[in-house]
Amino acid sequence: MRGKGFHTLLVEKAAEVFLKHRFQIERECPRRLPDGSIDFLDILAVRDRLEIAVEVETTPRNAVHNISMAMKLDIPLMMIVPNKTVRNTVLKRIDGQLEQTGQQFWILLPDELPQVLTNCFPYFPTANNPLENKKQIPMTAIKGRNRT
């Protein structure tokens, strides 16, 4: 992990949340930008065909760059910041600096991530998937009265 201790801690906590919401994750994921350069996402979270870029920002220093990168990659971004002060500073910095693309991004405190994932990206397991329905009893095992 490229960040220091606190950054790494927040990345690991975010990774745990994504895993609990049935995403596969890749840390320090390299992605080729449209100009041919390579940049790294702190986490790339994938479920089915959905990809979400996750960037942890302990300071507002790289926020505009990371939001711009996600927009160039055309994937939603969830930026995790440690407190409201950093979030407010990031919001002030991006105001008017980013072109309107319609690309989704969130600037979240760590405790907000689970609720946003639940609300925006709910997971509905397939009803007939035997791996998801572990408590399902096969019809041959059901005993009951014969109705004639």
KAQUIVEN-V544285 format. One record per residue. N is the residue number from 1. PHI is phi as a letter, one per 20 degrees, with the letter a starting at -180 (* if undefined). OMEGA is omega in whole degrees, 0 to 359 (NA if undefined). Layout:
BEGIN
N/PHI/OMEGA + N/PHI/OMEGA
END
This chain:
BEGIN
1/*/185 + 2/f/183 + 3/f/178 + 4/e/188 + 5/g/183 + 6/f/177 + 7/g/180 + 8/f/178 + 9/f/180 + 10/f/177 + 11/f/181 + 12/f/177 + 13/f/178 + 14/f/179 + 15/g/179 + 16/g/180 + 17/f/179 + 18/f/178 + 19/f/178 + 20/f/178 + 21/e/172 + 22/m/171 + 23/e/167 + 24/e/183 + 25/c/171 + 26/c/179 + 27/e/179 + 28/l/185 + 29/e/177 + 30/f/177 + 31/c/178 + 32/e/179 + 33/e/181 + 34/g/180 + 35/e/178 + 36/n/179 + 37/f/180 + 38/d/174 + 39/c/185 + 40/d/172 + 41/e/175 + 42/g/177 + 43/b/165 + 44/d/180 + 45/d/184 + 46/c/172 + 47/b/186 + 48/l/179 + 49/d/181 + 50/e/174 + 51/d/176 + 52/c/174 + 53/e/178 + 54/c/176 + 55/c/176 + 56/d/179 + 57/c/178 + 58/e/173 + 59/c/181 + 60/f/188 + 61/g/186 + 62/d/187 + 63/f/183 + 64/f/178 + 65/g/184 + 66/f/176 + 67/f/178 + 68/f/179 + 69/f/180 + 70/f/178 + 71/f/178 + 72/f/179 + 73/f/180 + 74/l/174 + 75/c/178 + 76/f/181 + 77/c/169 + 78/d/178 + 79/e/179 + 80/d/178 + 81/c/188 + 82/f/185 + 83/b/182 + 84/f/179 + 85/f/178 + 86/f/179 + 87/g/181 + 88/f/178 + 89/f/178 + 90/f/180 + 91/f/177 + 92/f/181 + 93/f/183 + 94/e/181 + 95/g/178 + 96/n/182 + 97/e/184 + 98/d/176 + 99/f/181 + 100/f/180 + 101/d/185 + 102/n/179 + 103/f/182 + 104/f/167 + 105/b/181 + 106/c/172 + 107/d/192 + 108/c/166 + 109/f/183 + 110/g/182 + 111/f/180 + 112/e/185 + 113/g/182 + 114/g/182 + 115/f/179 + 116/f/177 + 117/f/180 + 118/f/183 + 119/f/187 + 120/e/184 + 121/c/182 + 122/f/179 + 123/d/178 + 124/d/181 + 125/f/178 + 126/f/186 + 127/f/184 + 128/d/179 + 129/e/184 + 130/f/178 + 131/f/181 + 132/e/184 + 133/d/186 + 134/f/182 + 135/e/182 + 136/f/181 + 137/d/178 + 138/f/182 + 139/g/181 + 140/f/182 + 141/e/182 + 142/e/179 + 143/d/179 + 144/a/180 + 145/f/173 + 146/e/178 + 147/d/179 + 148/c/NA
END
